Amino acid sequence: MTFLPADLDQLSSDPASSNFAKHWTPEQVIEAFKPSHSAVQEVQAWLVDSGIASERITHSDNQAWLRSTRRQKRWKTTEH
């Protein structure tokens, strides 16, 4: 299930929608809003090209983030 921005008015908050008050499971939210497989592959390739070993790259449980154990050191960042 993938939604386009124009479809968002058909979610559970619209009283005119057949989905009104039908709340989604966490899995349904992940499936609807996760990035495409090709987008994930592009970012992974960019990270590898930037010097991060592919075995250091993990996908978050909600499938929205890629993580690397080297990210803080390489880009001098901190996570909050």
C-alpha positions in Angstrom: 0.0 0.0 0.0 1.6 3.2 -1.1 -0.1 6.6 -0.9 0.5 9.7 -3.0 0.0 13.1 -1.3 -3.4 13.5 -3.0 -4.5 10.3 -1.3 -3.7 11.4 2.2 -7.2 13.0 2.6 -8.6 9.4 2.4 -6.9 8.3 5.6 -8.6 7.6 8.9 -9.1 11.3 9.9 -11.5 12.2 7.1 -15.1 11.5 8.1 -16.0 11.2 4.4 -13.5 8.4 3.9 -14.4 4.8 4.1 -11.3 4.4 6.3 -12.5 6.9 8.9 -11.6 5.9 12.4 -9.9 2.7 11.1 -6.5 3.1 12.7 -3.4 1.6 11.2 -1.1 -0.9 12.7 2.6 0.1 13.0 3.3 -2.2 10.1 0.8 -0.5 7.8 2.3 2.9 8.6 5.8 1.6 7.8 4.6 0.1 4.5 2.8 3.2 3.5 5.6 5.7 4.2 8.9 3.8 3.8 11.2 5.0 1.0 11.3 3.0 -2.2 13.7 0.1 -2.6 15.6 2.0 -5.3 15.9 5.1 -3.1 17.4 2.9 -0.3 19.8 1.3 -2.8 20.9 4.8 -4.1 21.7 6.0 -0.5 23.5 2.8 0.3 25.6 3.1 -2.8 26.4 6.8 -1.9 27.5 5.8 1.6 29.7 3.0 0.2 31.2 5.4 -2.4 31.9 7.8 0.5 34.0 5.2 2.2 31.6 3.4 4.5 31.9 -0.4 4.3 28.6 -2.0 3.4 28.6 -4.3 6.4 28.6 -1.2 8.6 25.3 0.0 7.1 22.0 -1.1 8.7 18.4 -0.3 8.0 16.3 0.9 10.9 13.3 -1.1 12.2 10.9 1.4 10.7 12.7 1.2 7.4 13.0 5.0 7.2 16.6 5.3 8.1 20.0 3.9 7.2 22.5 3.9 9.9 26.3 3.5 10.0 28.6 2.9 12.9 31.0 5.4 11.3 28.6 8.3 10.7 29.5 10.3 13.8 33.2 10.0 13.3 33.2 10.6 9.6 31.0 13.6 9.5 31.8 14.9 13.0 28.1 14.7 14.1 26.3 13.6 17.2 22.9 11.9 17.5 20.3 13.4 19.8 
